[in-house]
Amino acid sequence: MTATAQLAPAGPAPSAAVPALEIAGLSHAFGPRQALRDVALSVMPGDFTVLLGPNGAGKSTLFALATRLFDARGGSIRIFGQELARRPDLALARLGVVFQQQTLDPDLSVRENLLYGAALHGLPRAEARRRAARELERIGMAERAGEAVRSLSGGQRRRVEIARALLTTPALLLLDEPTVGLDAASRSFLLDHVRRLCREEGLAVLWATHLIDEVAEDARVVVLHAGQVRAAGGVPEILAAAGDAPSLREAFARLTEERREGGAPPV
């Protein structure tokens, strides 16, 4: 699912010195259950940042707040300097999203799904068709454009969702567990495609996952557990934060082993 804000004047081009995403002091609760506690993180233009956390860490709640599915009750979220709570039109105009739950209409064709998403953003139909053709070509799905989504594999559907999220040429892309349930080849394709967009087009990406092997050696990592950021930085910084752990897998285990008991986990 992509963010559904209408297209708005984006203002000046993003500066490389301004974070694509800047979250500070973000807290949120569902009744008595605290889902996020004073979360802070940033993603710079061109960065592929991995939000790494076990199931129930609070990753999906953070995405819901960053896309205004929920209103944040504490803290701030800025997208290229625009405060989300104050100027959601300007902030969301630069944002593309792929949520964990797949949201394509299985009875529509691949092309129709993209065009419907583009219409929600206010793109003129001719421009939407041009952009849809470009994105489907880039993900190797151009020949399947006229087929119903229900005929596609899980990996192919994820490719289409990423293509849809890129139709508005966002400068920041959020992906929540995009490879869950996919085979190794599909996971590798999606990772390579999105990382290439970061390198070649300066796209900023926050990629949420619980899978250690989706973290490249040069990735920036934010470890989230029980609604709190436990460590952030490059892989060497994560290893150091975990007491000079010998591997990222061991560091992740150490950083997430505490306070597993006691209350329902975040979502």
C-alpha positions in Angstrom: 0.0 0.0 0.0 1.3 3.4 -0.8 0.7 6.6 1.2 -2.6 8.2 0.0 -1.8 11.9 0.3 -2.6 13.9 -2.7 0.3 15.4 -4.7 1.3 18.7 -3.2 4.0 21.3 -4.2 7.2 19.8 -2.9 9.0 23.0 -2.4 12.8 23.3 -2.8 14.7 20.1 -3.8 15.8 18.1 -0.8 19.3 19.0 0.4 21.8 16.2 1.1 22.4 17.9 4.5 18.8 17.5 5.6 17.7 14.1 6.9 15.2 12.4 4.7 13.5 11.1 7.8 14.2 12.4 11.3 12.3 11.0 14.3 12.9 12.3 17.8 11.3 11.4 21.1 8.6 9.3 19.5 6.4 7.4 22.0 3.1 5.8 21.4 0.7 3.6 23.5 -2.4 1.5 22.7 -4.3 1.9 26.0 -2.1 0.7 28.8 0.3 -1.0 26.4 3.4 1.1 25.5 4.3 0.3 21.9 7.2 2.9 21.4 9.3 4.6 24.0 11.3 7.7 23.2 12.4 6.4 19.8 15.0 8.5 17.8 16.5 7.7 14.4 17.4 9.4 11.2 17.8 8.4 7.5 19.9 10.5 5.2 19.4 10.9 1.4 21.0 7.9 -0.4 21.1 5.8 2.8 19.8 2.2 3.0 19.0 2.0 6.7 17.8 -1.2 8.2 15.3 -1.1 11.0 16.2 -4.4 12.6 13.9 -5.9 15.3 12.2 -9.2 16.3 8.5 -9.7 15.7 6.7 -7.4 18.1 9.5 -4.9 18.4 7.3 -1.9 17.3 8.4 -1.6 13.7 4.9 -1.6 12.2 3.7 0.9 14.8 6.6 3.2 13.8 5.6 2.9 10.2 2.0 3.6 11.0 3.0 6.8 12.7 5.4 7.9 10.0 2.6 7.5 7.4 -0.1 9.1 9.6 -2.2 6.0 9.8 -2.0 6.9 13.5 -1.3 10.3 15.0 1.9 10.4 17.1 1.1 11.1 20.8 4.6 12.2 21.7 7.7 13.3 19.8 8.2 14.5 16.3 8.5 13.1 12.8 10.1 15.2 10.0 10.4 14.3 6.4 13.0 16.4 4.6 12.6 19.0 7.3 8.8 19.1 7.1 7.0 18.4 10.4 4.5 15.6 9.7 2.0 16.8 12.2 2.0 20.4 10.9 2.5 20.0 7.1 1.4 16.4 6.2 0.8 17.4 2.6 4.4 18.5 2.1 5.9 15.7 4.1 3.9 12.8 2.5 4.4 14.2 -1.0 8.0 12.9 -0.8 7.2 9.6 0.7 6.5 6.1 -0.8 5.5 3.1 1.4 5.2 -0.6 1.1 3.4 -2.1 4.1 3.8 -5.6 5.5 0.4 -6.7 4.4 0.1 -7.0 0.7 -2.6 -4.6 -0.6 -2.9 -5.2 -4.4 -6.3 -6.0 -5.8 -6.0 -9.5 -7.1 -8.8 -9.1 -9.6 -7.2 -6.1 -11.3 -4.3 -6.4 -13.7 -0.8 -5.3 -12.7 -1.2 -2.1 -14.8 -4.6 -1.4 -13.3 -3.3 -1.6 -9.8 -0.6 0.9 -10.6 -2.9 3.3 -12.3 -5.4 3.1 -9.4 -2.6 3.9 -7.0 -1.5 6.8 -9.2 -5.0 8.2 -9.3 -5.1 8.3 -5.5 -2.1 10.6 -5.7 -3.7 12.8 -8.3 -1.3 11.9 -11.2 -2.7 12.6 -14.7 -3.6 9.3 -16.4 -1.2 9.8 -19.3 1.7 10.5 -17.0 0.7 7.6 -14.7 0.8 5.2 -17.7 4.2 6.4 -18.6 5.6 6.1 -15.1 3.9 2.7 -14.7 5.5 1.4 -17.8 8.9 2.6 -16.7 8.7 1.1 -13.2 7.4 -2.2 -14.5 10.3 -2.4 -17.0 12.8 -1.7 -14.2 11.5 -4.6 -12.1 11.2 -7.0 -15.0 7.4 -7.1 -15.0 6.6 -5.3 -18.2 5.5 -8.4 -20.0 3.0 -9.2 -17.1 1.4 -5.8 -17.1 -1.9 -7.0 -18.5 -2.2 -10.1 -16.3 -4.4 -10.3 -13.1 -2.4 -9.9 -9.9 -3.8 -13.2 -8.6 -1.7 -15.0 -11.3 1.5 -13.7 -9.8 3.8 -15.3 -7.3 4.4 -13.6 -3.9 7.7 -12.2 -5.1 6.2 -10.8 -8.2 3.5 -9.1 -6.2 6.1 -7.5 -4.0 7.8 -6.2 -7.1 4.6 -4.6 -8.3 4.0 -3.0 -4.8 7.4 -1.5 -5.0 6.8 -0.2 -8.5 3.5 1.3 -7.3 5.3 3.0 -4.4 7.8 4.6 -6.8 5.2 6.1 -9.2 5.2 9.4 -7.4 9.1 9.5 -7.6 9.4 9.7 -3.8 12.7 10.7 -2.2 12.1 8.5 0.8 10.8 4.9 0.7 9.6 2.9 3.7 9.3 -0.8 3.5 7.9 -2.9 6.3 9.1 -6.6 6.3 8.9 -6.6 2.4 10.4 -10.1 2.0 8.3 -12.0 4.5 7.3 -15.3 2.9 9.4 -14.9 -0.2 11.9 -17.4 -1.6 15.7 -16.6 -1.5 15.8 -15.5 -5.2 12.9 -13.0 -4.7 14.4 -11.6 -1.6 17.7 -11.1 -3.3 16.1 -9.4 -6.3 14.2 -6.9 -4.1 17.2 -6.1 -1.9 19.4 -5.5 -5.0 16.8 -3.4 -6.7 16.2 -1.1 -3.7 19.9 -0.8 -2.9 20.6 0.1 -6.5 18.0 2.9 -6.2 19.9 4.3 -3.2 23.3 4.2 -4.9 22.2 5.5 -8.3 19.3 7.8 -7.6 19.9 9.0 -4.0 16.7 7.4 -2.7 16.6 7.2 1.1 15.3 3.9 2.4 14.1 2.6 5.8 13.9 -1.2 5.4 12.2 -2.9 8.4 13.1 -6.6 8.9 13.8 -9.3 11.5 16.1 -11.1 9.2 19.9 -10.7 9.9 21.0 -11.8 6.5 19.3 -8.7 4.9 21.8 -6.5 6.6 24.8 -5.7 4.3 28.2 -5.0 5.9 28.0 -1.3 4.8 24.4 -0.8 5.9 23.2 1.6 8.6 21.3 -0.3 11.3 18.8 0.7 13.9 18.1 -2.1 16.4 14.6 -1.8 17.8 13.4 -4.0 20.7 10.4 -3.7 23.0 9.6 -0.3 21.5 13.1 1.1 22.2 16.2 1.8 20.1 18.9 -0.5 21.6 21.7 0.5 19.2 22.2 2.5 16.0 25.0 3.0 13.5 27.1 1.0 11.1 27.6 -2.7 11.7 30.9 -2.0 13.7 28.9 0.3 16.0 26.2 -2.3 16.6 28.9 -4.9 17.4 30.5 -2.5 19.9 27.2 -1.7 21.5 26.6 -5.4 22.2 29.9 -5.7 24.0 32.2 -6.3 21.0 30.0 -9.2 19.8 31.8 -11.4 17.2 29.0 -11.2 14.7 25.9 -9.2 13.9 23.8 -12.3 14.7 25.3 -12.5 18.1 25.0 -8.7 18.7 21.3 -8.9 17.7 20.7 -11.7 20.2 22.4 -9.8 23.0 20.6 -6.6 22.3 17.2 -8.2 22.2 17.5 -10.8 24.9 16.6 -8.5 27.8 13.1 -7.8 29.1 11.3 -10.4 27.0 9.0 -11.2 29.8 6.4 -8.8 31.3 3.4 -7.6 29.3 2.2 -7.8 25.8 4.8 -6.8 23.2 4.5 -3.9 20.8 3.3 -4.5 17.3 
